[in-house]
Amino acid sequence: MREQALAAVRAVPGVTSVDVRMTANVRSVSAPETGRPPLPGVKNVIAVGAGKGGVGKTTVAVNLALALARCGSRVGILDADIYGPNVPIMLGLTATQLTTNGKQIVPAEKHGVQVISMGFLTSDDSPVIWRGPMLHGAIQQFFREVAWNDLDYLIVDMPPGTGDVALSLSQTVPVVGSIVVTTPQKVSLSDSLRAVRMYQKLNIAPMGIIENMSYYACPNCHHEADIFGHGGGEGLASQLEVPFLGRLPIYQPIREGGDNGVPIVVSEPGSPASRAFVTLAERTAAQVSIAAHKTAEANKGKIPLIQVR
């Protein structure tokens, strides 16, 4: 589009130079019909989940948030994995103390991304031993009592499995959709299928499936080896008729970046692995845009309800 605009203006007689600047406006997909009030300061809430642990869900959530920010969006990440809050570690925020503005909690910030996590409220060796109602209260507080500042996207790093937090999420805020992270092997795909079905039952639309640890590319000969199998994530997406958002490689600096608090999108922005996360961010943004268009089309001609008291 930029090149077409440049060519069109250059063709005008008398034009000697052209400068084209492209901007984007992220629209909110929140619909009033959900019965859940919109989240102040946030346009779109996206859940990133997985059917089982160990598939790299938090790594994907953190790098997705950073890639969206790198593309020019205002982004936040909410660590909803109350029992295993690892987002602060991956962002190098382990010693962070949250502050307030007198009314709400002020989120921490790193690499331009706003961050909230239970990890800021507990010591590293203190387990969180809570029942469902306490989890629900914490999730509501993280959403409603935090001063989220003008976010295009709030990425929610969900705990693995199909438990209380997902139910609390669906009851607390309108969610644009869910992204499920899987690996190619059969046992992961089986659990991912359950995760997608759970989100569907909670009326959270599946935005797509990501296949993490999809292949290993040898740094010397560049041969790609499918260590955990091939095509499982794409096959699951086809079976469920949901978008397949892409494959992410096994790459040692991805793990090192998470351990050191400098994610791959920041540490190696030009690497193939980082570019894969940027592609994932672009496809995620595209799905949000499609959802916004569908919402706008569905609401055309509707007369808003007026309550008379």
Phi and psi in degrees as a GROMACS rama.xvg file:
@    title "Ramachandran Plot"
@    xaxis  label "Phi"
@    yaxis  label "Psi"
@TYPE xy
-63.841  -44.9353  ARG-2
-64.9018  -37.4159  GLU-3
-65.6921  -39.6807  GLN-4
-65.555  -42.6265  ALA-5
-59.2832  -47.1062  LEU-6
-63.1948  -40.3822  ALA-7
-65.427  -41.935  ALA-8
-73.5165  -36.8228  VAL-9
-62.7274  -27.0916  ARG-10
-76.3603  -10.4983  ALA-11
-75.7468  127.394  VAL-12
-57.8373  135.185  PRO-13
94.2371  -11.3447  GLY-14
-79.9747  125.897  VAL-15
-106.912  -27.3685  THR-16
-148.601  152.016  SER-17
-136.224  137.046  VAL-18
-130.798  118.122  ASP-19
-110.45  123.58  VAL-20
-115.699  124.354  ARG-21
-105.672  134.001  MET-22
-127.449  168.239  THR-23
-137.904  149.735  ALA-24
-122.489  110.148  ASN-25
-78.6977  122.599  VAL-26
-92.6228  153.758  ARG-27
-84.0996  139.871  SER-28
-99.2996  -2.78524  VAL-29
-58.0687  130.061  SER-30
-111.713  136.285  ALA-31
-65.9483  -18.6101  PRO-32
-71.5922  -11.9918  GLU-33
-68.9959  -22.93  THR-34
84.2134  -5.40978  GLY-35
-103.873  128.547  ARG-36
-65.1757  146.524  PRO-37
-62.4344  156.721  PRO-38
-89.6547  116.683  LEU-39
-58.0439  133.34  PRO-40
83.6587  1.63256  GLY-41
-131.791  128.396  VAL-42
-84.5458  -45.0936  LYS-43
-140.069  128.29  ASN-44
-103.264  127.44  VAL-45
-124.55  124.454  ILE-46
-91.2423  132.18  ALA-47
-113.946  113.09  VAL-48
-131.279  -179.588  GLY-49
-155.841  152.309  ALA-50
-75.8283  -20.8987  GLY-51
-147.937  162.638  LYS-52
-79.3591  165.311  GLY-53
84.9124  8.58554  GLY-54
-99.6221  2.35752  VAL-55
87.1733  27.8867  GLY-56
-61.5841  -47.3219  LYS-57
-67.4423  -37.9095  THR-58
-59.3811  -42.6628  THR-59
-66.6648  -44.9329  VAL-60
-60.8608  -45.1372  ALA-61
-65.9145  -47.9177  VAL-62
-71.0982  -30.3537  ASN-63
-63.3977  -45.4396  LEU-64
-60.6011  -44.6703  ALA-65
-67.198  -37.2666  LEU-66
-67.6982  -39.1242  ALA-67
-62.6418  -41.1632  LEU-68
-65.5532  -38.6659  ALA-69
-62.9507  -29.4978  ARG-70
-80.9179  -0.582977  CYS-71
107.739  3.70196  GLY-72
-90.1712  158.3  SER-73
-93.2919  123.04  ARG-74
-133.326  145.281  VAL-75
-129.828  159.819  GLY-76
-133.397  128.269  ILE-77
-108.828  118.937  LEU-78
-84.7167  95.6564  ASP-79
-90.8508  4.95656  ALA-80
-82.9249  81.493  ASP-81
-61.2455  -38.7553  ILE-82
-78.4869  -26.3325  TYR-83
-135.844  68.7866  GLY-84
-78.0542  97.9485  PRO-85
-104.678  -4.58314  ASN-86
-59.2452  -43.9383  VAL-87
-58.1691  -37.9927  PRO-88
-63.0195  -45.4412  ILE-89
-69.113  -21.8605  MET-90
-103.384  4.3412  LEU-91
68.9534  37.1728  GLY-92
-116.913  30.5263  LEU-93
-67.3536  -26.4222  THR-94
-100.223  14.0051  ALA-95
-76.7515  137.13  THR-96
-113.937  129.73  GLN-97
-75.1088  152.29  LEU-98
-122.337  173.971  THR-99
-127.736  160.89  THR-100
-101.983  16.8403  ASN-101
99.171  -23.4687  GLY-102
-125.475  -38.2866  LYS-103
-132.309  163.13  GLN-104
-74.3034  134.14  ILE-105
-93.7077  121.046  VAL-106
-65.9349  151.568  PRO-107
-70.4357  168.208  ALA-108
-143.615  137.331  GLU-109
-149.223  131.837  LYS-110
55.1543  32.4247  HIS-111
80.1765  6.98167  GLY-112
-110.993  130.697  VAL-113
-80.963  139.189  GLN-114
-136.018  135.014  VAL-115
-132.276  136.347  ILE-116
-156.249  148.401  SER-117
-62.1549  -23.047  MET-118
-61.0941  -21.1708  GLY-119
-78.4474  -15.6163  PHE-120
-108.388  -4.46244  LEU-121
-131.009  158.961  THR-122
-78.7958  163.981  SER-123
-60.482  -31.6168  ASP-124
-103.993  12.3659  ASP-125
-97.3397  115.615  SER-126
-76.037  149.282  PRO-127
-97.4053  112.368  VAL-128
-115.114  87.6  ILE-129
-125.03  151.003  TRP-130
-90.2063  173.458  ARG-131
-50.4958  -49.4351  GLY-132
-59.0603  -35.9418  PRO-133
-69.4792  -38.1953  MET-134
-60.5414  -45.0389  LEU-135
-60.597  -42.1695  HIS-136
-63.7161  -40.2017  GLY-137
-65.7525  -42.4677  ALA-138
-63.3993  -43.8337  ILE-139
-60.8015  -40.4123  GLN-140
-65.6232  -41.6755  GLN-141
-63.3636  -32.2052  PHE-142
-83.8729  -50.5721  PHE-143
-91.2104  -19.6732  ARG-144
-112.911  21.8466  GLU-145
-115.168  137.643  VAL-146
-84.7052  69.5438  ALA-147
-63.657  132.73  TRP-148
-111.07  95.6254  ASN-149
53.5307  56.2378  ASP-150
-91.0834  136.706  LEU-151
-76.5274  -39.488  ASP-152
-137.647  133.987  TYR-153
-113.324  110.413  LEU-154
-86.2197  125.554  ILE-155
-106.509  112.303  VAL-156
-80.8288  103.817  ASP-157
-81.887  154.554  MET-158
-71.0734  156.08  PRO-159
-68.3798  156.78  PRO-160
90.8852  -165.836  GLY-161
-127.061  72.6982  THR-162
-119.065  -154  GLY-163
-62.7496  -37.7995  ASP-164
-63.3945  -40.4564  VAL-165
-62.0269  -40.3241  ALA-166
-64.8539  -42.4764  LEU-167
-63.5041  -40.3343  SER-168
-60.2088  -46.2378  LEU-169
-66.0385  -26.1295  SER-170
-90.5352  -13.9922  GLN-171
-98.3154  -46.6643  THR-172
-137.907  154.922  VAL-173
-71.2399  126.908  PRO-174
-110.506  129.338  VAL-175
-61.6338  -46.0573  VAL-176
178.411  179.311  GLY-177
-123.617  145.813  SER-178
-116.748  127.451  ILE-179
-107.323  128.336  VAL-180
-98.4125  131.647  VAL-181
-136.254  171.494  THR-182
-118.245  167.257  THR-183
-69.8314  -21.708  PRO-184
-72.2619  157.049  GLN-185
-60.4961  -40.7185  LYS-186
-65.1057  -35.357  VAL-187
-70.7351  -40.0084  SER-188
-63.4774  -38.8557  LEU-189
-61.5369  -44.2085  SER-190
-70.1897  -33.8663  ASP-191
-66.1745  -35.602  SER-192
-59.9873  -42.2083  LEU-193
-64.4405  -38.7268  ARG-194
-63.8229  -43.5106  ALA-195
-62.5948  -43.5613  VAL-196
-62.4884  -37.4244  ARG-197
-61.59  -48.4591  MET-198
-61.8725  -37.9468  TYR-199
-62.7495  -41.4703  GLN-200
-66.7387  -26.9295  LYS-201
-89.3812  8.87367  LEU-202
60.1889  34.9155  ASN-203
-109.509  109.587  ILE-204
-64.5639  133.17  ALA-205
-70.1228  117.717  PRO-206
-84.7978  -20.8504  MET-207
161.746  171.323  GLY-208
-120.651  137.535  ILE-209
-114.321  132.681  ILE-210
-99.7907  105.735  GLU-211
-92.1904  158.409  ASN-212
51.7811  42.7846  MET-213
-71.8292  -36.8208  SER-214
-159.147  161.376  TYR-215
-115.104  122.996  TYR-216
-100.174  116.83  ALA-217
-63.1022  126.878  CYS-218
-69.0693  -16.4827  PRO-219
-93.4444  -54.0611  ASN-220
-100.439  -8.67792  CYS-221
65.7571  15.276  HIS-222
-71.5061  137.945  HIS-223
-99.2124  123.634  GLU-224
-113.398  129.356  ALA-225
-88.1865  80.0555  ASP-226
-62.9365  -40.623  ILE-227
-103.118  16.4681  PHE-228
106.372  179.887  GLY-229
-138.89  134.772  HIS-230
78.9234  6.77334  GLY-231
-65.7239  -44.1485  GLY-232
-65.2137  -42.3754  GLY-233
-66.3525  -38.6532  GLU-234
-63.9747  -39.4009  GLY-235
-65.6827  -41.695  LEU-236
-61.2386  -40.8891  ALA-237
-65.5247  -41.4328  SER-238
-61.6206  -40.2003  GLN-239
-89.6357  -5.97052  LEU-240
58.0419  46.884  GLU-241
-123.072  157.739  VAL-242
-63.1844  144.103  PRO-243
-99.576  114.766  PHE-244
-86.9937  -12.037  LEU-245
135.523  173.981  GLY-246
-110.122  142.581  ARG-247
-119.294  136.635  LEU-248
-82.2997  164.062  PRO-249
-82.1731  119.171  ILE-250
-148.152  119.887  TYR-251
-54.1892  -42.3769  GLN-252
-61.5898  -21.2065  PRO-253
-63.787  -46.8819  ILE-254
-66.1777  -43.5423  ARG-255
-63.4691  -39.6197  GLU-256
-63.1209  -39.6337  GLY-257
-66.6019  -39.1317  GLY-258
-69.8742  -35.6506  ASP-259
-89.0516  -6.18901  ASN-260
81.5093  16.4714  GLY-261
-129.629  88.7075  VAL-262
-58.9362  158.349  PRO-263
-58.4837  -34.4892  ILE-264
-62.7402  -27.9555  VAL-265
-90.6824  -44.1055  VAL-266
-74.9812  -36.3048  SER-267
-134.919  69.1145  GLU-268
-62.1828  -22.3439  PRO-269
-96.3218  0.523715  GLY-270
-73.9728  156.653  SER-271
-57.4938  -37.0247  PRO-272
-65.18  -43.456  ALA-273
-64.4591  -40.3343  SER-274
-64.2123  -31.9583  ARG-275
-64.7052  -38.4813  ALA-276
-68.7515  -37.3644  PHE-277
-64.9259  -40.867  VAL-278
-61.0557  -41.5245  THR-279
-59.671  -42.5099  LEU-280
-63.2057  -42.5108  ALA-281
-63.2669  -41.2561  GLU-282
-70.4529  -34.1057  ARG-283
-65.4756  -45.5332  THR-284
-60.5402  -37.3305  ALA-285
-64.247  -40.5715  ALA-286
-65.1918  -36.9751  GLN-287
-65.4224  -40.9051  VAL-288
-63.5985  -40.946  SER-289
-63.1956  -43.6206  ILE-290
-62.8662  -38.7796  ALA-291
-64.114  -40.3623  ALA-292
-65.4817  -43.043  HIS-293
-63.7226  -39.3549  LYS-294
-63.9514  -43.2871  THR-295
-63.1897  -41.3661  ALA-296
-66.1081  -39.9965  GLU-297
-67.8071  -28.8812  ALA-298
-90.9413  -1.93207  ASN-299
-63.7092  131.901  LYS-300
80.5664  -4.15547  GLY-301
-78.2895  137.667  LYS-302
-91.8881  122.314  ILE-303
-63.5914  143.949  PRO-304
-73.6126  136.138  LEU-305
-116.647  122.572  ILE-306
-88.2112  127.54  GLN-307
-105.843  126.395  VAL-308
